[in-house]
Amino acid sequence: MRREVAELRRANEILKAASVYFAKELDRPRTK
């Protein structure tokens, strides 16, 4: 069970980082 918690925590950190990255990308005006 401890391993599952570690995996979930890692996935949560990855999702958090991804959401922050995508938020920055969406905030940036498109230059295309």
PyMOL commands that set and color helices and strands:
alter all, ss='L'
color gray80, all
select helices_A, chain A and resi 2-27
alter helices_A, ss='H'
color red, helices_A
deselect
rebuild
show_as cartoon
